[in-house]
Amino acid sequence: MRVPRRRPRTHSGAGPARGRRVGFESAVAPGPQTFSSMPAAFTGRHRPTGDLDDFPGESHWQRRLAAIDDHMDRHTSLPERLGDRGYATAGFSPNPWTSTASGFDRGFDHFLDLNGGADSGWLRAAADRVPGIDDSSKPVQLVLDMLTGRSFFTSWEGYYDRIRAVREQLSEPYFLWVFLLDTHYPFLPGRAHRTEQSLRGMLTSTIRSERAMRGNAETMPESARESMERSYRDCVRSVDTFLDRLRSDLAGDDPAFIVHSDHGESFGDHGNYGHHHRELYRENVHVPYVVDDGRRSADVSDPVSLASIPDVALSIAREGTFDPSAVTTDAAVATSECGTNRAIRDRWFSYVEHGDERALYALPDEETSRHRDYPERCAQSRARLDRFERHRTETERIKRATTALARRGVV
């Protein structure tokens, strides 16, 4: 994201930033998956864990969207708060978990939802006429998105001109939020960015790695892993190009940037690939989080949660800068969406729970558990996770009750 020096503005994307910056070394957010961490990054509030049976929808996918929409409806989001301060707001998202269906368009004056829509309507209509094909099923939707270059198959080059056009319509100060999926699996870099990978290698590695990236690590051949990593590095270079171009095109606005990811990917780490395995190791929860306000230059070693993003952005909007130490914490908590996996990390240790299994790692090593050497540290970590969960549950209960009373006109 990016927020102002003299005239506050903000952008959010993914990838590394250059120039004067504050780097959060250990940015940890609840849930390594997009649908868990992005609501916290927008509202500053962690979404409750647990099953989704209380939310409407015939499929698990639909209930997830409903749960996120419920969270976004009950908490004031960053674009809403900046809009109240007089900011013009615009958002771009190809991600279904940060779409109109999940309530992420709230607070935006302009919101381009690149997850389906009119551009692919003709193909979906054709599929609907084919006997035996359910165009509402997730597998069919993914195939249609691949054929039309939408959702997880969207490249920033396909909508960059629209970003520029919308920017020209925005009055100052403005908030511009852009979600990139280029570094998200299936890692399909455009021709201009294929430095290490060929077109044939890219497509072949995608096909050969699909099962492993969806949670079947034993199906990943070594040659496919190496090829996939080449594609991934090319995708990172693509995002670098996006940031370079955007910084250049917006230089006259004197903007401030906040650049962050919402989850990491495993590439064989701990026997896992991707992020669907719900593990909470460093490779999934320690993500890029860089703030460039044009004033400070510092590295922050203490953990920081993505839930701090709204406070950072609003601080820059009010004062033109922010204090990095104000958003750090001595330990950051991460949880999987279902709540079965929990972790807490500080500068020295990482405590991880996977169901009934417990592990304590002396960082940076996350291979050898030291739980037998530090039983008190394990007990303290577990107690802190329990307090965090109780606090979040109670806060959520109060928020729900207050919202219900407000809607009835009682408060």
Secondary structure, DSSP 4 states (H G I P E B T S, - for coil): -B--SSS--EEEE-S---SS-EEEEEE--S-SSHHHHHHHHHHSSPPPPS--TTS--SSHHHHHHHHHHHHHHHS--HHHHHHHTT-EEEEEE--GGGSGGGTTTTT-SEEEE-SSSGGGHHHHHHHHTSTT--TTSHHHHHHHHHHHT-GGG--GGGTHHHHHHHHHHPPSSEEEEE---TTSTT----GGG-SS--HHHHHHHHHHHHHHHTT-GGG--HHHHHHHHHHHHHHHHHHHHHHHHHHHHTGGG--EEEEE-S---EESGGG-EESTT---SHHHH-B-EEEE-SS--EEEEEEE-GGGHHHHHHHHHHHSS--GGGGB-S-EEEE-TTSSEEEEE-SSEEEEEETTEEEEEETT--SS--TTT-HHHHHHHHHHHHHHHHHHHHHHHHHHHHHHHHHTT--
